[in-house]
Each structure stands twice: as structure tokens, then as C-alpha cells.
Amino acid sequence: MDIQDLIGYTAATLTTVSFVPQALKTFRTRDVSGISLVMYSLFATGVALWLVYGVMLGEAPIYVANAITLALALAVLVMKLRYR
């Protein structure tokens, strides 16, 4: 693995893992009052585009991280819509 891939995988891991606590808290408490529907909608759209971009480039650090992040963001978004 070269330094570029190492940096990419490290960045992908950190940004994806940083999202997990919010998602877990939302699942446990079902409290979505502090979550912005507009922000999460825009965020999920942006992550989906990053996912497509990563796939088009064939860059695993980009598409793997964004696939996981998109799944978490969509789960929180569904919770927001269901429990608001």
C-alpha cells in the first residue's frame, strides 16, 4: 500500500467512524429533535455523489467510506422522518 492509499484509507476511516456515535445515539434514544432534516438531506445527497465519484474513479477509499456513511446517514434520515 502506498502513502496515498494509506492517507485515503485513514481519512475515510476517521470521517466514517466519526459519524457512528450520532447514528447510534439516534437509534438508541429515538430523539431526532436536534437533527436538521435539510442538513441531513443535503449531506446524504453529497455523500451519494462522493460514492458515485469514487466508483467512477475506481478508488476504494472513496467509495467504501461513502457507502458506509451513506447507509448511516440514510438510517438517521429515516429515523428523523419517522420520529419527528
Biopython code that builds the backbone (N, CA, C, O; Angstrom):
import numpy as np
from Bio.PDB.StructureBuilder import StructureBuilder

atoms = [
    (1, "MET", "N", (0.866, -1.174, 0.000)),
    (1, "MET", "CA", (0.000, 0.000, 0.000)),
    (1, "MET", "C", (0.909, 1.233, 0.000)),
    (1, "MET", "O", (1.815, 1.354, 0.824)),
    (2, "ASP", "N", (0.649, 2.134, -0.933)),
    (2, "ASP", "CA", (1.467, 3.341, -0.984)),
    (2, "ASP", "C", (0.910, 4.419, -0.049)),
    (2, "ASP", "O", (-0.179, 4.273, 0.507)),
    (3, "ILE", "N", (1.664, 5.483, 0.111)),
    (3, "ILE", "CA", (1.296, 6.550, 1.063)),
    (3, "ILE", "C", (-0.035, 7.210, 0.705)),
    (3, "ILE", "O", (-0.794, 7.594, 1.595)),
    (4, "GLN", "N", (-0.324, 7.344, -0.587)),
    (4, "GLN", "CA", (-1.593, 7.947, -0.995)),
    (4, "GLN", "C", (-2.776, 7.102, -0.536)),
    (4, "GLN", "O", (-3.766, 7.627, -0.025)),
    (5, "ASP", "N", (-2.664, 5.795, -0.722)),
    (5, "ASP", "CA", (-3.750, 4.908, -0.272)),
    (5, "ASP", "C", (-3.870, 4.922, 1.249)),
    (5, "ASP", "O", (-4.976, 4.921, 1.788)),
    (6, "LEU", "N", (-2.741, 4.937, 1.931)),
    (6, "LEU", "CA", (-2.753, 4.978, 3.396)),
    (6, "LEU", "C", (-3.454, 6.236, 3.899)),
    (6, "LEU", "O", (-4.269, 6.171, 4.820)),
    (7, "ILE", "N", (-3.140, 7.365, 3.303)),
    (7, "ILE", "CA", (-3.801, 8.624, 3.673)),
    (7, "ILE", "C", (-5.289, 8.550, 3.352)),
    (7, "ILE", "O", (-6.119, 8.975, 4.155)),
    (8, "GLY", "N", (-5.630, 8.014, 2.188)),
    (8, "GLY", "CA", (-7.038, 7.891, 1.797)),
    (8, "GLY", "C", (-7.830, 7.001, 2.729)),
    (8, "GLY", "O", (-8.931, 7.355, 3.151)),
    (9, "TYR", "N", (-7.273, 5.847, 3.053)),
    (9, "TYR", "CA", (-7.963, 4.930, 3.957)),
    (9, "TYR", "C", (-8.062, 5.496, 5.380)),
    (9, "TYR", "O", (-9.067, 5.296, 6.061)),
    (10, "THR", "N", (-7.029, 6.193, 5.819)),
    (10, "THR", "CA", (-7.068, 6.807, 7.153)),
    (10, "THR", "C", (-8.141, 7.894, 7.209)),
    (10, "THR", "O", (-8.924, 7.944, 8.157)),
    (11, "ALA", "N", (-8.179, 8.759, 6.201)),
    (11, "ALA", "CA", (-9.196, 9.812, 6.142)),
    (11, "ALA", "C", (-10.594, 9.203, 6.071)),
    (11, "ALA", "O", (-11.508, 9.662, 6.756)),
    (12, "ALA", "N", (-10.760, 8.184, 5.254)),
    (12, "ALA", "CA", (-12.057, 7.527, 5.102)),
    (12, "ALA", "C", (-12.512, 6.895, 6.413)),
    (12, "ALA", "O", (-13.680, 6.997, 6.788)),
    (13, "THR", "N", (-11.592, 6.249, 7.099)),
    (13, "THR", "CA", (-11.923, 5.614, 8.380)),
    (13, "THR", "C", (-12.327, 6.649, 9.415)),
    (13, "THR", "O", (-13.338, 6.486, 10.097)),
    (14, "LEU", "N", (-11.550, 7.704, 9.535)),
    (14, "LEU", "CA", (-11.852, 8.728, 10.536)),
    (14, "LEU", "C", (-13.180, 9.420, 10.273)),
    (14, "LEU", "O", (-13.967, 9.609, 11.201)),
    (15, "THR", "N", (-13.444, 9.802, 9.033)),
    (15, "THR", "CA", (-14.695, 10.515, 8.747)),
    (15, "THR", "C", (-15.904, 9.595, 8.891)),
    (15, "THR", "O", (-16.967, 10.038, 9.325)),
    (16, "THR", "N", (-15.756, 8.334, 8.534)),
    (16, "THR", "CA", (-16.868, 7.396, 8.665)),
    (16, "THR", "C", (-17.123, 7.049, 10.126)),
    (16, "THR", "O", (-18.270, 7.057, 10.572)),
    (17, "VAL", "N", (-16.078, 6.747, 10.867)),
    (17, "VAL", "CA", (-16.220, 6.394, 12.279)),
    (17, "VAL", "C", (-16.761, 7.573, 13.090)),
    (17, "VAL", "O", (-17.488, 7.370, 14.062)),
    (18, "SER", "N", (-16.417, 8.795, 12.702)),
    (18, "SER", "CA", (-16.903, 9.964, 13.444)),
    (18, "SER", "C", (-18.420, 10.098, 13.359)),
    (18, "SER", "O", (-19.031, 10.748, 14.206)),
    (19, "PHE", "N", (-19.018, 9.503, 12.366)),
    (19, "PHE", "CA", (-20.456, 9.583, 12.171)),
    (19, "PHE", "C", (-21.205, 8.551, 13.017)),
    (19, "PHE", "O", (-22.385, 8.739, 13.311)),
    (20, "VAL", "N", (-20.548, 7.489, 13.402)),
    (20, "VAL", "CA", (-21.189, 6.375, 14.112)),
    (20, "VAL", "C", (-21.815, 6.786, 15.448)),
    (20, "VAL", "O", (-22.947, 6.379, 15.708)),
    (21, "PRO", "N", (-21.150, 7.570, 16.316)),
    (21, "PRO", "CA", (-21.777, 7.909, 17.603)),
    (21, "PRO", "C", (-23.136, 8.607, 17.457)),
    (21, "PRO", "O", (-24.067, 8.318, 18.210)),
    (22, "GLN", "N", (-23.247, 9.515, 16.500)),
    (22, "GLN", "CA", (-24.528, 10.204, 16.293)),
    (22, "GLN", "C", (-25.604, 9.219, 15.851)),
    (22, "GLN", "O", (-26.734, 9.258, 16.337)),
    (23, "ALA", "N", (-25.247, 8.353, 14.942)),
    (23, "ALA", "CA", (-26.210, 7.366, 14.457)),
    (23, "ALA", "C", (-26.650, 6.441, 15.593)),
    (23, "ALA", "O", (-27.842, 6.183, 15.757)),
    (24, "LEU", "N", (-25.697, 5.946, 16.372)),
    (24, "LEU", "CA", (-26.045, 5.059, 17.489)),
    (24, "LEU", "C", (-26.917, 5.760, 18.524)),
    (24, "LEU", "O", (-27.884, 5.182, 19.020)),
    (25, "LYS", "N", (-26.579, 6.996, 18.848)),
    (25, "LYS", "CA", (-27.381, 7.754, 19.813)),
    (25, "LYS", "C", (-28.807, 7.927, 19.300)),
    (25, "LYS", "O", (-29.767, 7.785, 20.058)),
    (26, "THR", "N", (-28.940, 8.228, 18.033)),
    (26, "THR", "CA", (-30.262, 8.410, 17.438)),
    (26, "THR", "C", (-31.056, 7.106, 17.480)),
    (26, "THR", "O", (-32.246, 7.115, 17.794)),
    (27, "PHE", "N", (-30.405, 5.987, 17.165)),
    (27, "PHE", "CA", (-31.098, 4.695, 17.203)),
    (27, "PHE", "C", (-31.540, 4.342, 18.615)),
    (27, "PHE", "O", (-32.646, 3.841, 18.816)),
    (28, "ARG", "N", (-30.674, 4.604, 19.599)),
    (28, "ARG", "CA", (-30.984, 4.242, 20.989)),
    (28, "ARG", "C", (-32.079, 5.119, 21.589)),
    (28, "ARG", "O", (-33.007, 4.613, 22.221)),
    (29, "THR", "N", (-31.973, 6.419, 21.394)),
    (29, "THR", "CA", (-32.888, 7.349, 22.054)),
    (29, "THR", "C", (-34.126, 7.678, 21.230)),
    (29, "THR", "O", (-35.153, 8.086, 21.773)),
    (30, "ARG", "N", (-34.026, 7.501, 19.949)),
    (30, "ARG", "CA", (-35.078, 7.917, 19.008)),
    (30, "ARG", "C", (-35.377, 9.409, 19.128)),
    (30, "ARG", "O", (-36.447, 9.870, 18.728)),
    (31, "ASP", "N", (-34.441, 10.145, 19.671)),
    (31, "ASP", "CA", (-34.573, 11.598, 19.799)),
    (31, "ASP", "C", (-33.950, 12.248, 18.571)),
    (31, "ASP", "O", (-32.729, 12.248, 18.407)),
    (32, "VAL", "N", (-34.784, 12.792, 17.726)),
    (32, "VAL", "CA", (-34.323, 13.421, 16.489)),
    (32, "VAL", "C", (-34.577, 14.928, 16.504)),
    (32, "VAL", "O", (-34.476, 15.590, 15.471)),
    (33, "SER", "N", (-34.902, 15.457, 17.665)),
    (33, "SER", "CA", (-35.258, 16.879, 17.752)),
    (33, "SER", "C", (-34.103, 17.801, 17.384)),
    (33, "SER", "O", (-34.331, 18.901, 16.881)),
    (34, "GLY", "N", (-32.882, 17.376, 17.624)),
    (34, "GLY", "CA", (-31.733, 18.221, 17.318)),
    (34, "GLY", "C", (-31.144, 17.993, 15.942)),
    (34, "GLY", "O", (-30.091, 18.540, 15.616)),
    (35, "ILE", "N", (-31.814, 17.191, 15.135)),
    (35, "ILE", "CA", (-31.300, 16.854, 13.807)),
    (35, "ILE", "C", (-32.060, 17.643, 12.752)),
    (35, "ILE", "O", (-33.291, 17.649, 12.724)),
    (36, "SER", "N", (-31.312, 18.299, 11.895)),
    (36, "SER", "CA", (-31.899, 19.097, 10.825)),
    (36, "SER", "C", (-32.209, 18.214, 9.620)),
    (36, "SER", "O", (-31.319, 17.563, 9.072)),
    (37, "LEU", "N", (-33.468, 18.197, 9.215)),
    (37, "LEU", "CA", (-33.879, 17.420, 8.043)),
    (37, "LEU", "C", (-33.188, 17.928, 6.782)),
    (37, "LEU", "O", (-32.734, 17.136, 5.956)),
    (38, "VAL", "N", (-33.111, 19.238, 6.639)),
    (38, "VAL", "CA", (-32.462, 19.821, 5.450)),
    (38, "VAL", "C", (-30.982, 19.460, 5.423)),
    (38, "VAL", "O", (-30.458, 19.061, 4.383)),
    (39, "MET", "N", (-30.304, 19.599, 6.570)),
    (39, "MET", "CA", (-28.871, 19.299, 6.616)),
    (39, "MET", "C", (-28.612, 17.835, 6.275)),
    (39, "MET", "O", (-27.732, 17.543, 5.465)),
    (40, "TYR", "N", (-29.358, 16.914, 6.873)),
    (40, "TYR", "CA", (-29.128, 15.501, 6.597)),
    (40, "TYR", "C", (-29.495, 15.141, 5.169)),
    (40, "TYR", "O", (-28.856, 14.272, 4.576)),
    (41, "SER", "N", (-30.498, 15.778, 4.604)),
    (41, "SER", "CA", (-30.858, 15.533, 3.204)),
    (41, "SER", "C", (-29.732, 15.981, 2.275)),
    (41, "SER", "O", (-29.343, 15.255, 1.359)),
    (42, "LEU", "N", (-29.216, 17.177, 2.521)),
    (42, "LEU", "CA", (-28.104, 17.676, 1.709)),
    (42, "LEU", "C", (-26.851, 16.825, 1.907)),
    (42, "LEU", "O", (-26.142, 16.515, 0.950)),
    (43, "PHE", "N", (-26.589, 16.451, 3.159)),
    (43, "PHE", "CA", (-25.432, 15.625, 3.471)),
    (43, "PHE", "C", (-25.511, 14.280, 2.753)),
    (43, "PHE", "O", (-24.538, 13.849, 2.135)),
    (44, "ALA", "N", (-26.657, 13.620, 2.833)),
    (44, "ALA", "CA", (-26.831, 12.315, 2.189)),
    (44, "ALA", "C", (-26.671, 12.425, 0.678)),
    (44, "ALA", "O", (-26.088, 11.543, 0.048)),
    (45, "THR", "N", (-27.185, 13.500, 0.099)),
    (45, "THR", "CA", (-27.030, 13.712, -1.342)),
    (45, "THR", "C", (-25.555, 13.900, -1.704)),
    (45, "THR", "O", (-25.072, 13.329, -2.681)),
    (46, "GLY", "N", (-24.856, 14.694, -0.921)),
    (46, "GLY", "CA", (-23.430, 14.903, -1.160)),
    (46, "GLY", "C", (-22.635, 13.619, -1.027)),
    (46, "GLY", "O", (-21.759, 13.346, -1.847)),
    (47, "VAL", "N", (-22.926, 12.830, -0.008)),
    (47, "VAL", "CA", (-22.233, 11.556, 0.201)),
    (47, "VAL", "C", (-22.533, 10.598, -0.951)),
    (47, "VAL", "O", (-21.645, 9.876, -1.405)),
    (48, "ALA", "N", (-23.772, 10.590, -1.421)),
    (48, "ALA", "CA", (-24.131, 9.739, -2.559)),
    (48, "ALA", "C", (-23.323, 10.134, -3.800)),
    (48, "ALA", "O", (-22.874, 9.271, -4.554)),
    (49, "LEU", "N", (-23.146, 11.420, -4.000)),
    (49, "LEU", "CA", (-22.347, 11.884, -5.140)),
    (49, "LEU", "C", (-20.872, 11.513, -4.976)),
    (49, "LEU", "O", (-20.216, 11.142, -5.949)),
    (50, "TRP", "N", (-20.346, 11.610, -3.752)),
    (50, "TRP", "CA", (-18.973, 11.162, -3.487)),
    (50, "TRP", "C", (-18.847, 9.671, -3.771)),
    (50, "TRP", "O", (-17.832, 9.226, -4.308)),
    (51, "LEU", "N", (-19.853, 8.906, -3.420)),
    (51, "LEU", "CA", (-19.857, 7.470, -3.681)),
    (51, "LEU", "C", (-19.770, 7.206, -5.185)),
    (51, "LEU", "O", (-18.954, 6.400, -5.632)),
    (52, "VAL", "N", (-20.604, 7.879, -5.950)),
    (52, "VAL", "CA", (-20.586, 7.726, -7.407)),
    (52, "VAL", "C", (-19.226, 8.141, -7.967)),
    (52, "VAL", "O", (-18.668, 7.455, -8.823)),
    (53, "TYR", "N", (-18.704, 9.242, -7.493)),
    (53, "TYR", "CA", (-17.393, 9.736, -7.915)),
    (53, "TYR", "C", (-16.306, 8.695, -7.632)),
    (53, "TYR", "O", (-15.475, 8.411, -8.495)),
    (54, "GLY", "N", (-16.315, 8.135, -6.440)),
    (54, "GLY", "CA", (-15.335, 7.108, -6.082)),
    (54, "GLY", "C", (-15.434, 5.877, -6.956)),
    (54, "GLY", "O", (-14.419, 5.307, -7.356)),
    (55, "VAL", "N", (-16.661, 5.464, -7.255)),
    (55, "VAL", "CA", (-16.873, 4.311, -8.132)),
    (55, "VAL", "C", (-16.350, 4.618, -9.530)),
    (55, "VAL", "O", (-15.679, 3.790, -10.146)),
    (56, "MET", "N", (-16.662, 5.812, -10.024)),
    (56, "MET", "CA", (-16.206, 6.196, -11.364)),
    (56, "MET", "C", (-14.680, 6.222, -11.461)),
    (56, "MET", "O", (-14.118, 5.870, -12.497)),
    (57, "LEU", "N", (-14.018, 6.635, -10.395)),
    (57, "LEU", "CA", (-12.557, 6.663, -10.381)),
    (57, "LEU", "C", (-11.950, 5.306, -10.040)),
    (57, "LEU", "O", (-10.764, 5.074, -10.273)),
    (58, "GLY", "N", (-12.768, 4.410, -9.487)),
    (58, "GLY", "CA", (-12.263, 3.124, -9.054)),
    (58, "GLY", "C", (-11.400, 3.235, -7.805)),
    (58, "GLY", "O", (-10.476, 2.446, -7.605)),
    (59, "GLU", "N", (-11.713, 4.227, -6.963)),
    (59, "GLU", "CA", (-10.931, 4.485, -5.750)),
    (59, "GLU", "C", (-11.662, 3.924, -4.526)),
    (59, "GLU", "O", (-12.612, 4.525, -4.026)),
    (60, "ALA", "N", (-11.205, 2.774, -4.060)),
    (60, "ALA", "CA", (-11.853, 2.096, -2.937)),
    (60, "ALA", "C", (-11.961, 2.952, -1.680)),
    (60, "ALA", "O", (-13.008, 2.922, -1.034)),
    (61, "PRO", "N", (-10.928, 3.718, -1.296)),
    (61, "PRO", "CA", (-11.086, 4.519, -0.071)),
    (61, "PRO", "C", (-12.273, 5.486, -0.155)),
    (61, "PRO", "O", (-12.933, 5.757, 0.848)),
    (62, "ILE", "N", (-12.530, 5.992, -1.339)),
    (62, "ILE", "CA", (-13.634, 6.946, -1.510)),
    (62, "ILE", "C", (-14.971, 6.221, -1.499)),
    (62, "ILE", "O", (-15.877, 6.601, -0.757)),
    (63, "TYR", "N", (-15.101, 5.185, -2.312)),
    (63, "TYR", "CA", (-16.426, 4.578, -2.408)),
    (63, "TYR", "C", (-16.793, 3.699, -1.221)),
    (63, "TYR", "O", (-17.971, 3.624, -0.871)),
    (64, "VAL", "N", (-15.852, 3.042, -0.598)),
    (64, "VAL", "CA", (-16.180, 2.217, 0.568)),
    (64, "VAL", "C", (-16.640, 3.089, 1.731)),
    (64, "VAL", "O", (-17.674, 2.827, 2.345)),
    (65, "ALA", "N", (-15.864, 4.126, 2.027)),
    (65, "ALA", "CA", (-16.218, 5.019, 3.137)),
    (65, "ALA", "C", (-17.558, 5.698, 2.892)),
    (65, "ALA", "O", (-18.376, 5.808, 3.806)),
    (66, "ASN", "N", (-17.784, 6.147, 1.685)),
    (66, "ASN", "CA", (-19.026, 6.861, 1.406)),
    (66, "ASN", "C", (-20.223, 5.928, 1.341)),
    (66, "ASN", "O", (-21.341, 6.359, 1.626)),
    (67, "ALA", "N", (-20.035, 4.688, 0.983)),
    (67, "ALA", "CA", (-21.138, 3.727, 1.022)),
    (67, "ALA", "C", (-21.587, 3.495, 2.463)),
    (67, "ALA", "O", (-22.783, 3.462, 2.755)),
    (68, "ILE", "N", (-20.617, 3.335, 3.356)),
    (68, "ILE", "CA", (-20.941, 3.130, 4.772)),
    (68, "ILE", "C", (-21.582, 4.388, 5.360)),
    (68, "ILE", "O", (-22.599, 4.310, 6.050)),
    (69, "THR", "N", (-20.984, 5.539, 5.082)),
    (69, "THR", "CA", (-21.517, 6.803, 5.604)),
    (69, "THR", "C", (-22.911, 7.072, 5.065)),
    (69, "THR", "O", (-23.776, 7.548, 5.801)),
    (70, "LEU", "N", (-23.143, 6.776, 3.791)),
    (70, "LEU", "CA", (-24.465, 6.973, 3.211)),
    (70, "LEU", "C", (-25.499, 6.091, 3.902)),
    (70, "LEU", "O", (-26.610, 6.542, 4.182)),
    (71, "ALA", "N", (-25.146, 4.849, 4.177)),
    (71, "ALA", "CA", (-26.081, 3.959, 4.871)),
    (71, "ALA", "C", (-26.436, 4.516, 6.245)),
    (71, "ALA", "O", (-27.602, 4.508, 6.639)),
    (72, "LEU", "N", (-25.440, 4.998, 6.970)),
    (72, "LEU", "CA", (-25.700, 5.578, 8.294)),
    (72, "LEU", "C", (-26.530, 6.858, 8.188)),
    (72, "LEU", "O", (-27.472, 7.054, 8.956)),
    (73, "ALA", "N", (-26.185, 7.718, 7.249)),
    (73, "ALA", "CA", (-26.921, 8.983, 7.081)),
    (73, "ALA", "C", (-28.369, 8.723, 6.694)),
    (73, "ALA", "O", (-29.277, 9.380, 7.203)),
    (74, "LEU", "N", (-28.588, 7.777, 5.802)),
    (74, "LEU", "CA", (-29.961, 7.460, 5.403)),
    (74, "LEU", "C", (-30.744, 6.854, 6.556)),
    (74, "LEU", "O", (-31.939, 7.114, 6.699)),
    (75, "ALA", "N", (-30.087, 6.057, 7.372)),
    (75, "ALA", "CA", (-30.768, 5.485, 8.536)),
    (75, "ALA", "C", (-31.208, 6.589, 9.498)),
    (75, "ALA", "O", (-32.329, 6.563, 10.006)),
    (76, "VAL", "N", (-30.328, 7.555, 9.745)),
    (76, "VAL", "CA", (-30.681, 8.681, 10.620)),
    (76, "VAL", "C", (-31.793, 9.511, 9.977)),
    (76, "VAL", "O", (-32.711, 9.963, 10.661)),
    (77, "LEU", "N", (-31.707, 9.707, 8.673)),
    (77, "LEU", "CA", (-32.731, 10.472, 7.960)),
    (77, "LEU", "C", (-34.092, 9.784, 8.052)),
    (77, "LEU", "O", (-35.110, 10.447, 8.251)),
    (78, "VAL", "N", (-34.114, 8.479, 7.910)),
    (78, "VAL", "CA", (-35.366, 7.722, 8.052)),
    (78, "VAL", "C", (-35.911, 7.880, 9.476)),
    (78, "VAL", "O", (-37.111, 8.072, 9.671)),
    (79, "MET", "N", (-35.028, 7.799, 10.452)),
    (79, "MET", "CA", (-35.455, 7.999, 11.858)),
    (79, "MET", "C", (-36.040, 9.398, 12.026)),
    (79, "MET", "O", (-37.056, 9.572, 12.699)),
    (80, "LYS", "N", (-35.408, 10.382, 11.423)),
    (80, "LYS", "CA", (-35.887, 11.767, 11.537)),
    (80, "LYS", "C", (-37.301, 11.877, 10.977)),
    (80, "LYS", "O", (-38.167, 12.511, 11.580)),
    (81, "LEU", "N", (-37.527, 11.270, 9.847)),
    (81, "LEU", "CA", (-38.844, 11.320, 9.222)),
    (81, "LEU", "C", (-39.874, 10.517, 10.011)),
    (81, "LEU", "O", (-41.042, 10.900, 10.085)),
    (82, "ARG", "N", (-39.445, 9.413, 10.594)),
    (82, "ARG", "CA", (-40.378, 8.548, 11.320)),
    (82, "ARG", "C", (-40.744, 9.083, 12.701)),
    (82, "ARG", "O", (-41.900, 8.981, 13.113)),
    (83, "TYR", "N", (-39.779, 9.650, 13.420)),
    (83, "TYR", "CA", (-39.997, 10.022, 14.816)),
    (83, "TYR", "C", (-40.111, 11.511, 15.076)),
    (83, "TYR", "O", (-40.057, 11.926, 16.234)),
    (84, "ARG", "N", (-40.265, 12.323, 14.056)),
    (84, "ARG", "CA", (-40.345, 13.769, 14.312)),
    (84, "ARG", "C", (-41.651, 14.181, 14.903)),
    (84, "ARG", "O", (-41.862, 15.364, 15.170)),
]
sb = StructureBuilder()
sb.init_structure("model")
sb.init_model(0)
sb.init_chain("A")
sb.init_seg("    ")
for serial, (resi, resn, name, xyz) in enumerate(atoms, 1):
    if name == "N":
        sb.init_residue(resn, " ", resi, " ")
    sb.init_atom(name, np.array(xyz, "f"), 0.0, 1.0, " ", f" {name:<3s}", serial, name[0])
structure = sb.get_structure()
